[in-house]
């Protein structure tokens, strides 16, 4: 109506400008209804009328929901805001990618300090609350559960795919068209991944220390660059010693890590058996070729479930009462000693009376309060945890070649060793100057163990150091030029997203990323599909000769999980949030105090 000029009139005969001023000064929400105006068909234009009463009655979706609900829809409010949140999360983790990745200092809600480049630890301690960004966290945790490594790959790829999709959406493509193109690109990338498998990598001997060390070299160097030559043989030895007859049944829980402060990483070692970080209870500190009796309960005089009163009328009766308890405990310990056991392990307290007779019969007493450690001890020695009082049977006793108390770095620990080639549990003893360093090295060991587990199921490998990503990006760009329809733009963007990985590796190593990526593309266009980035020398070369390779399954599942999260975010067009439960939050602790 305002466009009709200052002489346009409404129903009341007032100029439109005056009518609009009067309506805008009211507190009601405005809507349109047919009115008489020079504009519109048959001289009936449109004027503004209230759609909400003066009392503020809601309309539309708000009238259907309870008070406090928030509703956002459309490209700007829902889709792009979700993409922005995921990009922010990806920006946090991408600088930690690769061997030269930077550490993050995270202080959690318990004020515990974490200094690490491990993406799983960072995401866990960040406690991401945004619903879209949490989908990326779930995808990363899914890969951590499936493979045990590659979480940074998932988050970085998903964040970059969403960033590339954002430009397409702003240019006018519909989310469905972007989703269709991404699905085609994913299927093509997974087919191309099969062509990049290194020849002969599917025939790896899972019990050869040298071959296993080569397979886990890339995973370990990504966490502890420069120490892979030291750590990989230790991890490989520990994994091989606990590997069952069928390697596919390998259990990562059988490889333990004991962290003892002192000296340096070079003094770390592998013990075939386990270490309990506590001293024995008695005076006996060393037993060889020991049979072990494990009791899940305490070794003490059993108490009745009901209360009772004992009337003692003389000193003789009191003396006999005490002797009865002592003789009962003596028979109990003697029966254990007669069974052949030399070590008694208790999951709870050991009474002083029991300790006296254990010493008299020449047994070693060990207290293990943790039920998880008790289970691992049983798995190491083959013992059965008993919950009854009495002598254990021959099939319930465990065996260890030696049980000794040793002092490592000023800390007394109980070392249970097995001299056999195959053991139930192996322990990697890590030595370093600070707890933070040992925590980070432990994460590298965990990645190496998980790599061994994945390798036992599928040992195929693809080139590392950015070679696989550049080759896939190069092939996808060729595929996009052959594709017809709007999906070609999304396929091209998928390849551009994969190009980010060699760029990040170069940037984190302090190299000229543009030159390195250009050299990579030139090498791959010339047919050298194994060409990757040597971050030490800053050149492009065949990195398979340096044993820098990634597991095929890590790339395969990483691409799948990342794209699943991306498609879920792109398919959201509305966000409806309920009012948070609970009353108003009080002031923070210490507020208002001088």
LUMVEXTOR-617351 format. One record per residue: residue in one letter; x, y, z of N, C-alpha, C in turn. Coordinates in steps of 0.1 Angstrom, whole numbers, plus 5000, padded with zeros to 4 digits. Each point is the difference from the previous one (the first is absolute). Layout:
residues N
aXYZXYZXYZ;...
//
This chain:
residues 594
x500849885000499250125000500950135000;x501149995007500950125001500550034986;x500249894992500550024986499150074991;x498750015004499050074991500150155001;x500950055008500250155001499250065012;x500350125003499450065012498550024999;x499449994987498650034999499249875001;x500649885002499349885002499350015013;x498749945000499250015012499649875004;x499649985013499549875005498550025003;x499449905007498650005002499550135007;x500750055009499650125008500250134992;x500549994988500250124992501250085004;x500949945009501250075003501149974990;x500950094999501249964992500749885005;x500649924991500649875005501250035010;x500750104998501150035009499550035014;x498950075001499550035013499449875007;x499349924991499549875006501149915004;x501049994993501149915004500750055013;x500150145001500650055012499149975012;x498750014999499149975011500149855003;x500049914991500149855002501349975007;x501150054995501349975006500250055014;x499250105004500150055014499349915009;x499149914996499349915009500949885004;x499649935010500849895006499649864994;x499250004989499549874995500949964988;x500049874997500749944989499150034987;x500750034989499250044988499949894990;x498949994993499849914989499350064989;x499749934990499350064988498649954999;x499150094995498749954996499650094988;x499049954992499550084989499450135004;x500350114993499450135003499950074987;x499250115001499950084988501250094998;x500649994989501250084997500150014985;x500650104995500250014986500849884994;x500849945009500849894995499249875000;x500549904994499349875000498949994990;x499649874998498949984990498750065004;x499350064991498750065003500150115010;x501150075001500150115010500049955014;x500249875003500149955014501449965003;x500750095007501449975004500149935013;x501150015007500249945013500450105010;x499549985013500450095011500549915011;x500650065010500649935012499049995011;x499849885005499149985012500749925010;x499650005013500749925010499849854998;x501149925002499949855000500149955015;x500450095009500149965014499350115008;x499249955009499250105008500950085009;x499450105005500750095009500549935013;x499449895003500449925012501249924997;x500549994987501249934997499849854997;x498849964996499749854997500949954989;x500749905002500949954989499249944988;x500649994989499449944988501049914993;x499649924991500949914993500549895009;x501349964997500649895008500150035015;x500150135004500150035014498749975007;x498950014993498749975007499949855002;x500749924993499949855002500949955011;x501150075003501049965010499950075013;x500649945010500050065013500950135000;x499850085011500850125002501549955001;x500950084995501449975002500649934988;x499249954991500649934988500650104991;x501149954993500750084990499949934987;x499750084989499849944987500850084990;x500949934993500850064989499949924987;x499850064989499949934988500650084989;x500149944988500650074989501549984998;x500550054989501449984997500950085010;x499750125003500850085008500049965015;x498849985005499849975014500449865004;x499749904992500249865004501349944993;x500049994987501049934993501450065002;x500150134997501350075000500550015014;x499150025010500550005014500549875005;x499449894995500549875003501449974994;x500150054987501249984993501150085007;x499750125005501050095006500549935013;x499149945008500449935012501049894997;x499749924990500849894996501450054995;x500050114993501350064995500850045012;x499450065010500850045012500649885007;x499349895001500649885007501149954991;x499850004987501149954991501250095001;x499850135002501250095001500849975012;x499449955011500749975012501049884998;x499549904993500749875000501049994988;x499750084989500849984988501550045002;x500350095009501450045002500849895008;x499349905005500649895007500349884991;x499750014987500149894990501549984996;x500449885000501349964995501150005010;x501249964996501149995010500450135006;x499850124993500450135005498850075006;x498949935002498850065006500250065013;x499350115002500250085013499249945011;x500450025012499349955012498950105004;x499049955006499050095006500049985015;x499850115007500050005015498650025004;x499449895005498649995004499949985015;x499250085007499849995014498549975002;x499749885005498649955000499350065012;x498749955002499250065011500649965014;x500849905001500649965012501450075002;x500350104991501350075001501249914997;x499849894993501149914996500650054987;x501350015000500750054988500349894990;x499750034987500449904989500850084990;x501249964997500850064989500249894990;x499350004989500149894991499550054986;x500449924990499550024986499149884996;x499649925010499149894997498650054999;x499449984988498650064998499049945009;x500149875002499049935009500050065014;x501150035006500150065013499550144999;x500350084990499650144999498450004999;x499449924991498650004999499349955012;x500549915007499449955013500050105010;x501150075002500150105011499450134996;x499750034987499450134997498550005004;x499449885000498549995003499250094991;x500149964987499350084989498549995003;x499350125000498650005003499150034988;x500650064989499250034988499549884994;x498749984996499549884995500649964987;x500350094991500649974987501549965002;x500750085008501449965002500249875007;x499049975009500149875007499949884991;x499350024988500049894990501449974995;x500850104998501449974996500749935011;x499850045012500649935012499649855000;x498749984998499549864999500649924989;x500250064988500749934989501449975004;x500750095006501449985004500149885010;x499150005010500049905010499649864994;x499250004989499649884994501249944993;x500950094994501249944994501049965010;x500050075012500949965011499649865005;x498749975000499549875004500349904990;x499950034987500149904989501549974998;x500850114999501449984996501050035011;x499750115008500950045011500950124996;x499850054987500950114996499250074989;x500550114995499450084989499050095004;x499850045013499050095004500250144994;x501250055000500350134994499650004985;x500349894993499649994986498550024998;x499249945009498550014998499650155003;x500450065011499650135003500450104990;x501349994996500550104990499349994986;x499849874996499349984987498650055001;x499349965010498650045001499950165001;x500850065007500050155001500250064987;x501049954992500350064987499049974990;x499349885000498949974991498950105003;x499750035012498950095003500450144996;x501250045001500550134996499850024985;x500449894992499850004986498650004996;x499149935007498650004997499450145003;x500550075010499550135003500050094988;x501250004993500150094988499049964989;x499749874998499049954990498650055004;x499749995013498750045005499850154998;x501050085003499950144998499850044986;x500649924991499950024985498749974995;x499249925008498649974995499749864999;x500949915002499749854999499149965012;x499149914997499249955011500849895008;x499749995013500849905008499849864994;x498949964994499849874994501049984989;x500350104992500949994989501449985005;x500450075011501349985005500149865006;x499049955007500049875006500249894989;x499350024989500149904989501450004994;x500650124998501450004995501049945010;x499850035013500949955010499949845000;x498949954999499849855000500749944988;x499850064989500749954988501550015002;x500550115005501450015002500649905010;x499249985011500449905010500249864994;x498949964992500149864994501249994991;x500250114992501149994991501450005007;x500150085011501250005008500349875006;x499049935005500249875006500549894990;x499450024988500549914989501450034996;x500350124999501450044997501049965011;x499550005012500949965011500649864999;x499249914994500449864997501250004991;x500150094990501150014990501350055007;x499950065011501250065006500649915010;x499549885002500649915010501449964996;x500950005009501449974997500149854997;x500649964989500149864996500849925011;x499449895004500749915009499750035015;x499350125002499750045014499049915007;x499249924992499049915006500649875005;x501349984999500749885005501050045010;x499650055011500950045011499949895011;x501249965005500149915011499750075013;x498949965006499650075013500949975012;x500949904998500949965011501550044997;x500250084990501350054997500250145005;x500950025009500250145006500350104990;x500949974990500450104991498850054991;x499249904995498950044991498950075008;x499849965012499050075008500450145003;x501350025003500550135003499850094988;x500249954988499950084988498550054999;x499149915003498650034998499550115010;x500550005012499550105010500950125001;x501050014991500950125001499350134998;x499150014990499350134997499150045011;x499349905006499150035011500750055012;x501249945004500750045012500750134997;x500650024988500750134998499150124999;x498749984997499150115001499850055014;x500249925010499950045014501350045006;x501149924997501350025006501050004989;x500150114993500950004988501450005006;x500949924994501349985004500349895009;x499049945006500149895010499449874994;x499650004987499449884994500949884999;x501350034998501049894999500249935014;x499750075010500149955014498849935004;x498850064998498749955005499549894992;x500150004986499349904992500549865003;x501349975002500449865003499549965014;x499950095010499549975013498549964999;x499250084992498649974999499849884992;x500849984990499849874992500449885008;x501050015008500449885009498849975010;x499550115006498949975009498849944994;x499650054988498849954993500249864995;x501249974995500249864995500049905011;x500650045012500049905011498649975006;x499050094997498749975005499049964989;x500549994988499249974988499549855001;x498749975000499649865000500249934987;x499649875000500349924988499350054988;x498850065002499350074989500250155002;x500850064992500350155002498850095000;x498949954993498850095000499450015013;x500349915010499550015013500950085010;x500950084995500950085008499250095009;x500350015013499350095009501050115005;x499650134997500950115003500250015015;x499149955008500150025015501149915005;x500549914992501149915005501450075000;x500150114994501250085000499850125009;x500749995011499950115011501150094999;x499850125006501150105001500250045015;x501249995004500450045014500950134999;x499550115006500850124999500750035013;x501350014999500850025012500950124997;x499950105008500850134998501549975003;x500850064991501449995002500849974987;x501350034999500849984989499450054987;x500149934989499550044987499349894993;x499450044988499349904993500849894995;x501350024999500949894995500149885009;x499750025012500049885010498749935001;x499150034991498749925000500249864996;x499249915005500249864997498649935000;x500149874995498849924999500249885010;x499049985008500049885009498949914997;x500349874997499049904997499449965013;x498950065003499349985013499450145003;x499950035013499450125004500750065012;x499750135002500650075011498950065009;x500149985013499050055009500850115008;x499650125000500750115006499850015015;x500449895007499950005015501049895005;x500350015012500949905007499249885005;x500749895002499449895007499850035014;x499149925007499650035013500949955011;x500749894997500949945010501450034998;x500949915005501450014999500649934988;x499249914995500549924988499850094987;x501150024993500050104989500349934986;x500349875001500449944987499649855001;x499349954989499649864999500249964986;x500749894998500249944986499149884998;x499649994987499149884996498949995010;x499250115001499050015011498649964995;x499449925008498549974998499350115008;x498950054995499450125005498549975003;x499650035013498649985004499450145000;x498950024993499450145000498649995006;x499850095010498750015007499450134998;x498850004995499350124997499550085013;x500049935011499550065013501350015008;x499850065012501150025010500349875007;x501249995005500549895007500050045015;x498949965006499850045014498949915006;x499850015013499049915007498750044995;x499249904996498750034995499150055011;x499250104998499050055009498649954997;x499249975010498649954997499150124995;x499049964993499150104995499150065011;x499849935011499250055011500850035012;x499650095008500750045012499749905011;x501149975007499849905012500850055012;x499749955011500750035012500749885006;x501250015004500849895006500250045014;x499649925009500250025015501249925004;x501050085005501349945004500050025016;x500249905007499950015015501449985006;x501049974993501349985006501150034990;x501250025005501250034991500349884991;x499749885006500349884992499149994987;x498750045002499150004989500450114990;x500550115004500550104991501249964992;x500949935007501249944993499649904990;x499149915003499549904991499350064988;x499350115002499250064989501050064990;x501150065005501050064991500749894992;x500349895008500749894994499249934989;x498750005002499149944989500150074987;x500050145001500150084988501449974993;x501050005008501449984995500249874994;x499549895006500149874994499249984987;x498950075000499250004987500750064989;x500750125002500750074990501349924996;x500649935011501249924997499749894990;x498849935003499649894991499750064986;x499450114999499750064987501350034992;x501050075006501250034993500849874997;x500049915009500849874998499449934988;x498750004999499449934988500450074987;x500150135000500550074988501449964997;x500950005010501449964998500149864996;x499249915005500049864996499649974985;x499250104995499649984986501150034990;x501150055005501250034991500150154997;x499150085005500150154997501150065008;x500750094993501150085006499750145002;x499050054992499650145001498550005002;x499550095009498650025004499650144996;x499150014991499550134995498650035006;x499850115006498750035006499450134994;x498749994997499450124994499550105010;x500249975013499650095011501049995011;x499550035012501050015012500549865004;x501250005005500649895006500250035015;x499449925008500050035015501449975005;x500350065012501349985006500249855004;x498949945005500249855003500349924988;x499350034989500349934987501450034996;x500550125001501350044996501149925008;x499749985013500949935008500249864996;x498949934996500149864996500549994986;x499850104991500550004987501650015000;x500550085009501450015002500649875006;x499349945009500449885006500249894990;x499049994990500149894990500850044988;x500750115000500950044990499350044987;x498950065000499250054988500250154998;x500050044987500050144997498550055000;x499850115006498650065000500050124992;x499050014991499850124991498650055001;x499850135001498650055001499850084987;x498949974993499650074988498650055001;x499850135004498750055003499150014987;x500750034989499250024987499549874995;x498749994997499549884995500449984985;x500350114993500549994986501449945000;x500850055009501449955001500049855004;x499049975008499949865005499649914988;x499150044991499749934988501249984991;x500750114998501249994991501049905006;x500250015013500949905007499649864998;x498749975000499549874998500349964985;x499850104991500249974986501549984997;x500950075007501449984999500549865004;x499549965012500549885006499249884998;x498750024995499149884998499349965013;x500050095010499449965013498550034999;x499349945010498550035001499850075013;x499350114999499750095012499049935009;x500349965012499149935009499350095010;x498849975003499250085009499749915012;x500649895002499749915011501349995009;x499849965012501149985009500449854999;x501349985000500549864998501149994990;x500549884999501149974991499550004986;x500850064990499650004986500449864994;x499249964990500349884993501150024990;x500649894995501150014990499750084988;x498749994995499750074988499650155003;x500050045013499750145003501250085003;x501249935001501250075002500650064987;x500650125001500750054989501549985001;x500850044990501449975000500750124993;x501250045006500950104995501449955002;x500850034990501449965002500850085011;x499650125002500650075011499050115005;x500050025013499250115006501050075009;x500450134996501050075008499550145002;x500550065011499950145003501250074996;x499950094991501150084995499850155002;x501150075000499950155002500450064987;x499150074994500250074987499750155002;x501150074998499850155002499650045014;x500449935010499650045014498749945004;x499349934991498749955003500149855000;x499449945011500049855001498849944993;x500349914991498949944992500149855000;x498949934999500049864999500049954986;x501049934996500249954986499749854999;x498949974992499749864998500449974985;x501049914999500549974987499749864995;x499949994987499849874993501149994990;x500849895000501149984991499549944987;x498849964999499549944987499950104989;x500049954988500050094988498650075000;x498949925003498750055000499550025014;x499550125003499550035013498650064999;x499349995011498650065000500050155000;x501050065007500150155001501550044999;x500250114993501350064999499950145004;x501150065006500050135005501250084994;x499650124995501150094996500350105011;x501250005005500450085011500550134994;x499350115002500550134994500750085011;x501150064996500850095009500150144994;x499750105007500250144995500150095012;x500350134997500250095011498850065006;x498950014993498850065006498849914996;x498950025008498849924997499350044987;x500150124996499450054987500649934989;x501449995000500749934989499649854999;x499949945012499749855000498549984996;x499150105003498649984995500050014985;x500850094994499950024986500749884993;x501049945006500749884994499049885001;x499350005011499049895002498950004989;x499650124996499150024989500649954987;x501350024998500749954988500049855000;x500349945012500049855001498649954998;x498950065005498749964997499750004985;x500450104993499850014985500749884993;x501349975005500749894994499449875002;x499449985012499349875004498849994991;x499250114999498849994992500349984985;x501150054996500549984986500349854998;x500649945010500349854999498749924999;x499050055008498749925000499450014987;x499950124994499450024987500849924989;x501450005002500849934990499849855000;x499749955012499749865001498849954992;x499150104998498749974992500250034985;x500750114998500250054986501350084999;x501049944995501450065000500350094988;x499050014991500250094988500450145004;x500950064993500550135003499950094987;x499950135002500050104989501150105004;x500550074989501150105003499650105010;x500950045009499750115009500650134996;x500250095010500650134998499250094990;x498749984999499250084990499949944986;x500749894997500049954987498649954996;x499349935009498749944997499050114997;x500050105008499050114999500250084987;x501250034996500350074988499649924988;x500349875000499649914989498550004998;x499349985012498550004999499550144995;x500550115005499650134995500250024985;x501249954995500350014986499049924992;x499749885004499049914993498650065000;x499650055012498750065001499850124992;x501050084998499950124992499849964985;x500749894996499749954986498649944999;x499549935010498749955000498950114999;x500350115008499050115000499950074986;x501150004993499950064986499249924991;x499949875002499249914992498649995004;x499750045012498649995005499150114995;x498749964997499150104995499050045011;x499550115000499050045011500750085011;x499250045010500550085011500949925009;x499949875000500949915009501450024998;x500450054988501450014996500750105010;x499350105004500650115009500349945014;x499149915005500249945013501249904999;x500149934989501149904998501350075000;x500150124993501250084999500450055014;x499050045008500250055013500549895010;x499549884997500549895008501549984998;x500550014988501449984997500850125006;x499450125000500750125006500149985015;x499049945006500149975015501149915003;x500249894992501149915002501450064999;x500050104991501350074998500550075013;x499150025009500350085013501149925008;x500049874999500949925009501550024997;x500449994987501450034998500450155003;x499050094998500250145003500350025015;x499249935008500150015015501449945004;x500349894994501349935004501250104997;x499950064988501050104996500150125010;x498850065003499950115008500549975014;x499649895006500549965013501549985001;x500649964989501449984999500850124997;x499350114998500650134997500550014986;x499449934990500350004986499150094993;x500350034987499250084991498949914995;x498850015005498949904997499750014985;x499950124995499650014985501049934991;x501350025003501049944991500049845002;x499849965012500049855003498849944993;x498850065001498849944994500250004985;x500650114994500250004986500949894995;x501149985008501049894997499349865001;x499149995010499349875001499149974988;x499350114996499149984989500849974987;x501150064999500949974988500549865000;x500449955012500549875001498949904997;x498850025005498949904998499550014986;x500050124994499650014986501049924991;x501350005004501049924993500049855002;x499149965009499849855002500649955013;x500750095008500649955013498950015011;x499249905001498950015010500449975014;x501349975002500549975014500750135005;x500050114993500750125004499350075012;x500850025010499450075012501050105005;x499750065012500850115005501049955010;x501350024998501049975010500250135008;x499450005012499950125008501450035006;x500949915001501350025005500950084990;x499949964988500950074990499250104991;x498750005002499150104992500049974986;x500049874995499949974986498949904998;x499749984987499049904996500749884995;x499749885006500649884996499249885003;x500449884996499349885002500249965015;x498950025008500149985015499849865004;x499649914991499949865003501449945003;x501050064994501449955002500450035015;x499450105006500350045014499049935009;x499249914995499049935008498950095006;x499750114993499050095004498749964992;x499249915006498849954994498950005010;x498850024995498849995009499249874997;x499349965010499249884997498850034991;x499749914991498950024991498750025008;x499749925010498850015007499850135007;x501150075004499950135007499550104990;x500550004988499550104990498649964995;x499749874999498749964995498950055010;x500249965012498950035010500050155004;x501250064999500150155002499150084990;x500249964987499250074990498549975002;x499649885003498649965002499450085012;x500749995011499450075012500050154999;x501050064994500050144998498850054991;x499849924989498950054991498749975006;x499849895008498849985007499650115009;x501050065007499750115009499750134992;x500750024989499750114991498650004994;x499649884995498749994994498950025011;x500249965012499150025011499850155002;x501150075001499950155002499450074989;x500349964987499450074989498549984998;x499649895005498549974999499250065010;x500650085009499250075011499650134994;x498750045000499650134996499250085010;x499749935012499450075011500649955013;x500150105009500449965014498950055010;x499649905007498950035011500649965013;x500250105009500649975013499050035011;x499949905009499150025012500750095010;x499250055009500550075011500849915010;x501250035004500849915008499249975013;x500149885005499349965012500750065012;x499250015011500650055013499750155001;x500150055012499750145003501150094996;x499950125004501150104997501349965007;x501150024993501349975006500450115010;x500649955011500450105010501450064996;x500450095008501350074996501249905002;x501050024993501249905001500650015014;x500749905004500750005013500950125001;x499950065012500950125002499550134995;x498850004993499550124994499650105012;x500450124999499650105010500950015012;x501049915000500950005012501150104998;x500350085010501150094999501349945005;
//
